[in-house]
Amino acid sequence: MMKVWNVKLEEMEIMEETIIIVAINAINVIVTAVENKKIN
C-alpha cells in the first residue's frame, strides 16, 4: 500500500513541475508578444 502511495506522490510532483514549466513558458510567450507590440 505504501509503495503505491509513494508512486502516486511522485507522479503528482512531476505533474506539478510540468504545470509550472508550462505556465512559465506561457508567461514568457505573452511577455515577448507584449514587448514586440511595444517595439512596433
Secondary structure as UniProt FT lines:
FT   HELIX           2..39
//
